């Protein structure tokens, strides 16, 4: 939610976060969706962008130095479109000292393809988080876990809203209204899976962070709150994290 490196340092202190996750990066450049929109609904908004980015090589060339200078660990988010492209990007990332881990954005509905993408990702020596929609099927989550991912991140679900002309606009859903759905997903997957879960969705105060951790999450990601009032979640976060048995969330050996 904060760009590719230091674009937002003017309004948020990254040293207060456990890590910085980049915007999604693809091997080849991607243009913005034909009609990028932010469409509000009660309790949140739909974001439709198409994951625009100048491509992996351009981002690596322009942001590697900046990643080294960030005051927190860096997790690069790669778009998992096919195993070959994923392997190409990961091979180059292994040479980047500033990277702590990689997050793979995965939206396939095919468990076999999810396994293929995860296996391709795990050929890298970097710790690997597989990021899936919070309403993803259990078959997909199980396939990813059984393939050996280091952690699963539960991200925003997809939804649709009518646009200004009545046409349907498809995109990802954000906002406070997602919190009950996200909490339910964490509680379900924490019982189903034997790997760490990173929760997100609807976090707008520190009490919701505690609820996610109590429900079984090992960590949380902040999304749209970072655009509005980050202090609501960054204040008063000095509390004990429940022990779910993970000594090191991103340890490749665990």
ZAKOLPA-868782 format. One record per residue (C-alpha): x, y, z; residue in one letter; residue number from 1. Coordinates in nm, 3 decimals, always signed. Layout:
REM ZAKOLPA-868782
+---------+---------+---------+--------+--------+
|    east |   north |      up | badren | kedren |
+---------+---------+---------+--------+--------+
|       X |       Y |       Z |      A |    NUM |
...
+---------+---------+---------+--------+--------+
//
This chain:
REM ZAKOLPA-868782
+---------+---------+---------+--------+--------+
|    east |   north |      up | badren | kedren |
+---------+---------+---------+--------+--------+
|  +0.000 |  +0.000 |  +0.000 |      X |      1 |
|  +0.304 |  +0.230 |  +0.031 |      X |      2 |
|  +0.479 |  +0.205 |  -0.306 |      X |      3 |
|  +0.803 |  +0.036 |  -0.404 |      X |      4 |
|  +1.043 |  +0.188 |  -0.150 |      X |      5 |
|  +1.056 |  +0.533 |  +0.009 |      X |      6 |
|  +0.774 |  +0.712 |  -0.169 |      X |      7 |
|  +0.577 |  +0.757 |  +0.155 |      X |      8 |
|  +0.849 |  +0.839 |  +0.406 |      X |      9 |
|  +0.712 |  +1.191 |  +0.440 |      X |     10 |
|  +0.403 |  +1.075 |  +0.631 |      X |     11 |
|  +0.486 |  +0.748 |  +0.807 |      X |     12 |
|  +0.780 |  +0.633 |  +1.018 |      X |     13 |
|  +0.871 |  +0.293 |  +0.873 |      X |     14 |
|  +1.102 |  +0.218 |  +1.165 |      X |     15 |
|  +0.787 |  +0.152 |  +1.369 |      X |     16 |
|  +0.687 |  -0.134 |  +1.140 |      X |     17 |
|  +0.816 |  -0.491 |  +1.147 |      X |     18 |
|  +0.866 |  -0.487 |  +0.772 |      X |     19 |
|  +0.789 |  -0.307 |  +0.447 |      X |     20 |
|  +0.609 |  -0.495 |  +0.168 |      X |     21 |
|  +0.651 |  -0.345 |  -0.177 |      X |     22 |
|  +0.373 |  -0.286 |  -0.425 |      X |     23 |
|  +0.319 |  -0.587 |  -0.657 |      X |     24 |
|  +0.596 |  -0.635 |  -0.914 |      X |     25 |
|  +0.570 |  -0.828 |  -1.242 |      X |     26 |
|  +0.849 |  -0.945 |  -1.471 |      X |     27 |
|  +0.727 |  -0.723 |  -1.754 |      X |     28 |
|  +0.585 |  -0.369 |  -1.728 |      X |     29 |
|  +0.213 |  -0.341 |  -1.663 |      X |     30 |
|  -0.002 |  -0.042 |  -1.750 |      X |     31 |
|  -0.278 |  +0.080 |  -1.520 |      X |     32 |
|  -0.618 |  -0.079 |  -1.570 |      X |     33 |
|  -0.814 |  +0.090 |  -1.846 |      X |     34 |
|  -1.029 |  +0.278 |  -1.598 |      X |     35 |
|  -0.853 |  +0.279 |  -1.257 |      X |     36 |
|  -1.111 |  +0.353 |  -0.994 |      X |     37 |
|  -1.164 |  +0.376 |  -0.623 |      X |     38 |
|  -1.531 |  +0.303 |  -0.568 |      X |     39 |
|  -1.666 |  +0.353 |  -0.215 |      X |     40 |
|  -1.925 |  +0.136 |  -0.045 |      X |     41 |
|  -2.051 |  +0.151 |  +0.316 |      X |     42 |
|  -1.756 |  +0.053 |  +0.531 |      X |     43 |
|  -1.486 |  +0.049 |  +0.264 |      X |     44 |
|  -1.389 |  +0.081 |  -0.100 |      X |     45 |
|  -1.312 |  -0.123 |  -0.409 |      X |     46 |
|  -0.969 |  -0.063 |  -0.563 |      X |     47 |
|  -0.923 |  -0.137 |  -0.933 |      X |     48 |
|  -0.572 |  -0.068 |  -1.067 |      X |     49 |
|  -0.438 |  -0.359 |  -1.272 |      X |     50 |
|  -0.118 |  -0.366 |  -1.060 |      X |     51 |
|  +0.067 |  -0.105 |  -1.271 |      X |     52 |
|  +0.444 |  -0.119 |  -1.242 |      X |     53 |
|  +0.744 |  -0.051 |  -1.469 |      X |     54 |
|  +0.863 |  -0.413 |  -1.458 |      X |     55 |
|  +1.104 |  -0.610 |  -1.243 |      X |     56 |
|  +1.433 |  -0.495 |  -1.397 |      X |     57 |
|  +1.340 |  -0.127 |  -1.380 |      X |     58 |
|  +1.227 |  -0.152 |  -1.018 |      X |     59 |
|  +1.537 |  -0.345 |  -0.914 |      X |     60 |
|  +1.761 |  -0.089 |  -1.083 |      X |     61 |
|  +1.587 |  +0.210 |  -0.926 |      X |     62 |
|  +1.495 |  +0.082 |  -0.581 |      X |     63 |
|  +1.766 |  -0.163 |  -0.468 |      X |     64 |
|  +1.974 |  +0.116 |  -0.315 |      X |     65 |
|  +1.665 |  +0.263 |  -0.149 |      X |     66 |
|  +1.574 |  -0.074 |  +0.003 |      X |     67 |
|  +1.914 |  -0.082 |  +0.174 |      X |     68 |
|  +1.839 |  +0.255 |  +0.332 |      X |     69 |
|  +1.492 |  +0.174 |  +0.467 |      X |     70 |
|  +1.477 |  +0.153 |  +0.849 |      X |     71 |
|  +1.299 |  -0.186 |  +0.850 |      X |     72 |
|  +1.319 |  -0.524 |  +0.672 |      X |     73 |
|  +1.204 |  -0.532 |  +0.308 |      X |     74 |
|  +0.969 |  -0.796 |  +0.166 |      X |     75 |
|  +0.936 |  -0.785 |  -0.213 |      X |     76 |
|  +0.588 |  -0.872 |  -0.345 |      X |     77 |
|  +0.602 |  -1.056 |  -0.679 |      X |     78 |
|  +0.303 |  -1.134 |  -0.898 |      X |     79 |
|  +0.290 |  -1.511 |  -0.938 |      X |     80 |
|  +0.164 |  -1.540 |  -1.295 |      X |     81 |
|  +0.357 |  -1.848 |  -1.403 |      X |     82 |
|  +0.645 |  -2.059 |  -1.264 |      X |     83 |
|  +0.894 |  -1.956 |  -1.533 |      X |     84 |
|  +0.857 |  -1.580 |  -1.478 |      X |     85 |
|  +0.862 |  -1.631 |  -1.102 |      X |     86 |
|  +1.187 |  -1.827 |  -1.119 |      X |     87 |
|  +1.347 |  -1.556 |  -1.333 |      X |     88 |
|  +1.271 |  -1.284 |  -1.080 |      X |     89 |
|  +1.366 |  -1.489 |  -0.777 |      X |     90 |
|  +1.702 |  -1.587 |  -0.924 |      X |     91 |
|  +1.796 |  -1.219 |  -0.945 |      X |     92 |
|  +1.653 |  -1.133 |  -0.602 |      X |     93 |
|  +1.882 |  -1.386 |  -0.435 |      X |     94 |
|  +2.170 |  -1.150 |  -0.514 |      X |     95 |
|  +2.001 |  -0.852 |  -0.344 |      X |     96 |
|  +2.126 |  -0.820 |  +0.012 |      X |     97 |
|  +1.854 |  -0.578 |  +0.116 |      X |     98 |
|  +1.575 |  -0.837 |  +0.077 |      X |     99 |
|  +1.454 |  -1.020 |  +0.387 |      X |    100 |
|  +1.180 |  -1.230 |  +0.223 |      X |    101 |
|  +0.952 |  -1.254 |  -0.078 |      X |    102 |
|  +0.574 |  -1.243 |  -0.087 |      X |    103 |
|  +0.409 |  -1.412 |  -0.387 |      X |    104 |
|  +0.069 |  -1.277 |  -0.487 |      X |    105 |
|  -0.138 |  -1.574 |  -0.599 |      X |    106 |
|  -0.499 |  -1.569 |  -0.715 |      X |    107 |
|  -0.537 |  -1.898 |  -0.900 |      X |    108 |
|  -0.841 |  -2.116 |  -0.830 |      X |    109 |
|  -0.654 |  -2.432 |  -0.938 |      X |    110 |
|  -0.484 |  -2.619 |  -0.649 |      X |    111 |
|  -0.243 |  -2.794 |  -0.888 |      X |    112 |
|  -0.128 |  -2.462 |  -1.034 |      X |    113 |
|  -0.096 |  -2.320 |  -0.683 |      X |    114 |
|  +0.137 |  -2.610 |  -0.598 |      X |    115 |
|  +0.340 |  -2.547 |  -0.916 |      X |    116 |
|  +0.383 |  -2.179 |  -0.834 |      X |    117 |
|  +0.475 |  -2.255 |  -0.473 |      X |    118 |
|  +0.729 |  -2.519 |  -0.579 |      X |    119 |
|  +0.883 |  -2.271 |  -0.823 |      X |    120 |
|  +0.905 |  -2.011 |  -0.548 |      X |    121 |
|  +1.065 |  -2.253 |  -0.305 |      X |    122 |
|  +1.351 |  -2.323 |  -0.543 |      X |    123 |
|  +1.481 |  -1.992 |  -0.413 |      X |    124 |
|  +1.671 |  -1.977 |  -0.085 |      X |    125 |
|  +1.473 |  -1.672 |  +0.023 |      X |    126 |
|  +1.196 |  -1.717 |  +0.284 |      X |    127 |
|  +0.865 |  -1.733 |  +0.101 |      X |    128 |
|  +0.521 |  -1.597 |  +0.193 |      X |    129 |
|  +0.234 |  -1.699 |  -0.034 |      X |    130 |
|  -0.032 |  -1.428 |  -0.041 |      X |    131 |
|  -0.387 |  -1.541 |  -0.120 |      X |    132 |
|  -0.731 |  -1.378 |  -0.093 |      X |    133 |
|  -0.886 |  -1.429 |  +0.250 |      X |    134 |
|  -1.187 |  -1.600 |  +0.088 |      X |    135 |
|  -0.968 |  -1.842 |  -0.106 |      X |    136 |
|  -1.075 |  -2.207 |  -0.110 |      X |    137 |
|  -0.938 |  -2.447 |  +0.150 |      X |    138 |
|  -0.797 |  -2.663 |  -0.132 |      X |    139 |
|  -0.573 |  -2.377 |  -0.248 |      X |    140 |
|  -0.449 |  -2.303 |  +0.105 |      X |    141 |
|  -0.379 |  -2.670 |  +0.174 |      X |    142 |
|  -0.194 |  -2.712 |  -0.157 |      X |    143 |
|  +0.030 |  -2.415 |  -0.073 |      X |    144 |
|  +0.098 |  -2.536 |  +0.280 |      X |    145 |
|  +0.170 |  -2.893 |  +0.169 |      X |    146 |
|  +0.413 |  -2.764 |  -0.095 |      X |    147 |
|  +0.619 |  -2.615 |  +0.188 |      X |    148 |
|  +0.554 |  -2.237 |  +0.196 |      X |    149 |
|  +0.709 |  -2.060 |  +0.496 |      X |    150 |
|  +0.389 |  -1.866 |  +0.564 |      X |    151 |
|  +0.053 |  -1.780 |  +0.414 |      X |    152 |
|  -0.069 |  -1.423 |  +0.396 |      X |    153 |
|  -0.443 |  -1.364 |  +0.382 |      X |    154 |
|  -0.510 |  -1.063 |  +0.161 |      X |    155 |
|  -0.811 |  -0.864 |  +0.040 |      X |    156 |
|  -1.092 |  -1.053 |  -0.135 |      X |    157 |
|  -1.215 |  -0.963 |  -0.481 |      X |    158 |
|  -1.551 |  -0.799 |  -0.532 |      X |    159 |
|  -1.757 |  -0.604 |  -0.783 |      X |    160 |
|  -1.943 |  -0.274 |  -0.777 |      X |    161 |
|  -2.139 |  -0.082 |  -1.041 |      X |    162 |
|  -1.936 |  +0.197 |  -1.196 |      X |    163 |
|  -2.059 |  +0.548 |  -1.279 |      X |    164 |
|  -2.221 |  +0.424 |  -1.598 |      X |    165 |
|  -2.368 |  +0.112 |  -1.444 |      X |    166 |
|  -2.096 |  -0.120 |  -1.574 |      X |    167 |
|  -1.948 |  -0.370 |  -1.330 |      X |    168 |
|  -1.606 |  -0.284 |  -1.193 |      X |    169 |
|  -1.403 |  -0.570 |  -1.046 |      X |    170 |
|  -1.128 |  -0.521 |  -0.792 |      X |    171 |
|  -1.004 |  -0.577 |  -0.438 |      X |    172 |
|  -1.198 |  -0.478 |  -0.129 |      X |    173 |
|  -1.054 |  -0.275 |  +0.157 |      X |    174 |
|  -1.188 |  -0.099 |  +0.465 |      X |    175 |
|  -1.325 |  -0.153 |  +0.817 |      X |    176 |
|  -1.619 |  -0.363 |  +0.694 |      X |    177 |
|  -1.380 |  -0.648 |  +0.608 |      X |    178 |
|  -1.265 |  -0.710 |  +0.964 |      X |    179 |
|  -1.527 |  -0.975 |  +1.060 |      X |    180 |
|  -1.460 |  -1.172 |  +0.740 |      X |    181 |
|  -1.084 |  -1.147 |  +0.788 |      X |    182 |
|  -1.102 |  -1.257 |  +1.151 |      X |    183 |
|  -1.317 |  -1.555 |  +1.054 |      X |    184 |
|  -1.063 |  -1.653 |  +0.786 |      X |    185 |
|  -0.775 |  -1.638 |  +1.035 |      X |    186 |
|  -0.956 |  -1.850 |  +1.290 |      X |    187 |
|  -1.041 |  -2.108 |  +1.022 |      X |    188 |
|  -0.700 |  -2.133 |  +0.862 |      X |    189 |
|  -0.512 |  -2.132 |  +1.192 |      X |    190 |
|  -0.687 |  -2.462 |  +1.270 |      X |    191 |
|  -0.651 |  -2.601 |  +0.917 |      X |    192 |
|  -0.287 |  -2.518 |  +0.845 |      X |    193 |
|  +0.035 |  -2.595 |  +1.027 |      X |    194 |
|  +0.228 |  -2.290 |  +0.905 |      X |    195 |
|  +0.230 |  -1.926 |  +1.018 |      X |    196 |
|  -0.057 |  -1.705 |  +0.902 |      X |    197 |
|  -0.020 |  -1.335 |  +0.831 |      X |    198 |
|  -0.355 |  -1.160 |  +0.868 |      X |    199 |
|  -0.488 |  -0.845 |  +0.706 |      X |    200 |
|  -0.818 |  -0.681 |  +0.629 |      X |    201 |
|  -1.017 |  -0.413 |  +0.811 |      X |    202 |
|  -0.751 |  -0.322 |  +1.067 |      X |    203 |
|  -0.822 |  +0.030 |  +1.189 |      X |    204 |
|  -0.725 |  +0.013 |  +1.557 |      X |    205 |
|  -0.478 |  -0.174 |  +1.775 |      X |    206 |
|  -0.755 |  -0.379 |  +1.938 |      X |    207 |
|  -0.815 |  -0.550 |  +1.603 |      X |    208 |
|  -0.446 |  -0.637 |  +1.584 |      X |    209 |
|  -0.477 |  -0.813 |  +1.919 |      X |    210 |
|  -0.789 |  -0.996 |  +1.799 |      X |    211 |
|  -0.604 |  -1.132 |  +1.495 |      X |    212 |
|  -0.313 |  -1.252 |  +1.706 |      X |    213 |
|  -0.544 |  -1.413 |  +1.958 |      X |    214 |
|  -0.729 |  -1.591 |  +1.674 |      X |    215 |
|  -0.408 |  -1.758 |  +1.558 |      X |    216 |
|  -0.225 |  -1.511 |  +1.334 |      X |    217 |
|  +0.153 |  -1.488 |  +1.373 |      X |    218 |
|  +0.168 |  -1.137 |  +1.227 |      X |    219 |
|  -0.054 |  -0.876 |  +1.062 |      X |    220 |
|  -0.029 |  -0.654 |  +0.757 |      X |    221 |
|  -0.172 |  -0.304 |  +0.751 |      X |    222 |
|  -0.334 |  -0.189 |  +0.429 |      X |    223 |
|  -0.569 |  +0.105 |  +0.371 |      X |    224 |
|  -0.531 |  +0.242 |  +0.725 |      X |    225 |
|  -0.182 |  +0.351 |  +0.620 |      X |    226 |
|  -0.345 |  +0.590 |  +0.376 |      X |    227 |
|  -0.577 |  +0.749 |  +0.631 |      X |    228 |
|  -0.473 |  +0.744 |  +0.996 |      X |    229 |
|  -0.174 |  +0.512 |  +1.060 |      X |    230 |
|  -0.138 |  +0.638 |  +1.416 |      X |    231 |
|  -0.457 |  +0.449 |  +1.505 |      X |    232 |
|  -0.272 |  +0.119 |  +1.469 |      X |    233 |
|  +0.085 |  +0.224 |  +1.539 |      X |    234 |
|  +0.010 |  +0.359 |  +1.885 |      X |    235 |
|  -0.014 |  +0.134 |  +2.189 |      X |    236 |
|  +0.117 |  -0.177 |  +2.013 |      X |    237 |
|  +0.349 |  -0.276 |  +2.296 |      X |    238 |
|  +0.168 |  -0.594 |  +2.393 |      X |    239 |
|  +0.265 |  -0.959 |  +2.416 |      X |    240 |
|  +0.217 |  -1.170 |  +2.104 |      X |    241 |
|  +0.051 |  -1.508 |  +2.180 |      X |    242 |
|  +0.287 |  -1.803 |  +2.136 |      X |    243 |
|  +0.164 |  -2.011 |  +1.842 |      X |    244 |
|  +0.481 |  -2.214 |  +1.824 |      X |    245 |
|  +0.673 |  -2.012 |  +1.563 |      X |    246 |
|  +1.007 |  -1.893 |  +1.695 |      X |    247 |
|  +1.097 |  -1.728 |  +1.368 |      X |    248 |
|  +0.819 |  -1.650 |  +1.123 |      X |    249 |
|  +1.048 |  -1.631 |  +0.822 |      X |    250 |
|  +1.303 |  -1.898 |  +0.904 |      X |    251 |
|  +1.356 |  -2.120 |  +0.601 |      X |    252 |
|  +1.443 |  -2.413 |  +0.826 |      X |    253 |
|  +1.113 |  -2.412 |  +1.026 |      X |    254 |
+---------+---------+---------+--------+--------+
//
